Amino acid sequence: MADSVRVDVWLWAVRLYKTRSLATAACKAGHVRVNGDRAKPAQTVRIGDEVIARTDREHILGVKGILLKRVGAPVAAEAIEDRTPPLPPRTETPLTVLRERGAGRPTKRDRRDMEKLRGY
């Protein structure tokens, strides 16, 4: 049994990235850190290391197990300790801006208000 593995292989094996080439590209782009230092794809990780990887958001993972091959989600979940803080609660926004029927074309001020509500 191996005591260390490449960081790109481990990220792919624990299902953080869909392909190994995406994990390698993330390492090369500087989106992966191991114990606070920027990681190259061939850097090794050991049990107890902390890996910070950016995908759609920043994930903070503790290495609990070494995986060499991609495994099912339940097995992969046992190999990581997820320390990622939870997302802030979503604020509800109105789906559409309601205008009075027959009010005509919106003014520039109305359009700006609608864009602000939509988050543009």
N, C-alpha and C positions, 0 to 999 in steps of 0.2 A: 504494500500500500504506500502510495506517495505521501510525503509530508509537505510538499509544496507544489504549486501549479502556476502556470502563466496567468496573469490577471485577465487577459482577453478571453482565454479558454474558460476561466471560472465564471466570468460575467455571462458568457454564452450558456454555460452549463446550468447556471441557476436561473435562466430564462429572463434575464434583465434585457438582453438584446436578442433579436430574432435570429440573426446569423452571426457567425464568428467574424466575418469581415466587417460587419457593423460595429462590433465590439472593438476590433482592431482600429477602425477609423476613429472611433470615439477616443481611444487612448492617444492616438497620434494628434488629434485635435485639441487635446488638453482637457477633455471632459471627465477624466477619471483621475482620482487621487487615491493613493494608498498611504495610510498613516500620515496624512497631511501633505505628502509630497506628490508632485505630478508624476504619473506613471506612464512608462512606455509599454507597448503591448507585451513585451517579453519579460517584464518584471514579475517576480514570483510573489505569491501571497501564501501565507501560512495561517493556521488556525489561530485566532485571536487578533488578526489584523483588522483594521477598519478601512473599508472601501467606500469612497464617495463618488457616485457616478451620476451624471446628468443625462436624463432622457427627456421626457416631457417636463419633468421637474427634477429637483435634486434628491437622490436616494442615498441614505446613509446606512450602510450594511456592515454588520460584523460577520466575520468568517467563522462559522461553527463546524464546517465540514469541507473536505477537499473533494471536488468532483472533476473527473477528467473527461467525461462524456455528458451530453445533454440527457437529462432524465425527466421523468414526469413531475408535474407541479407539486404533489405532496412530498416527494423525496427532496426536491429542490428547496422547499420551504424549511425542511429540517436542517439544511446546510447553511442557512443564513439567519442572522438575527437582525430584524428590521428595526432600525433606530430612527427612521424618518419621522419627523414631527407630522401630526395630522394636518390636513389642509384646513384653512379657515372656513367657517360655514359660508355657504353661498347666500348671497343676498338676492332676493327675488326682484326681478325687474318686470315691468309690464311687457307683454308680448307685442302689443300694437298700441299705437297712439290713437285714441278715439277722438274724432272730430265731429262736430255737429253736422248733421246731414244738410247739404245745401249751403255750406259755409264757403264754397268756392275753392279756388286754388290756394294752397298754403303760402303765406308770406315768407320772406327770407328769415324773419325772426322765428316763425313757426318751424321752418325746416331746421334751423339751428337747434331749437329745443328738441325736436324729434331725434336729431343725430346725437344730442347729448344723452337722451334717454336710452338710445340703443348702444351707447358706449363708443361712438366713433370719435 
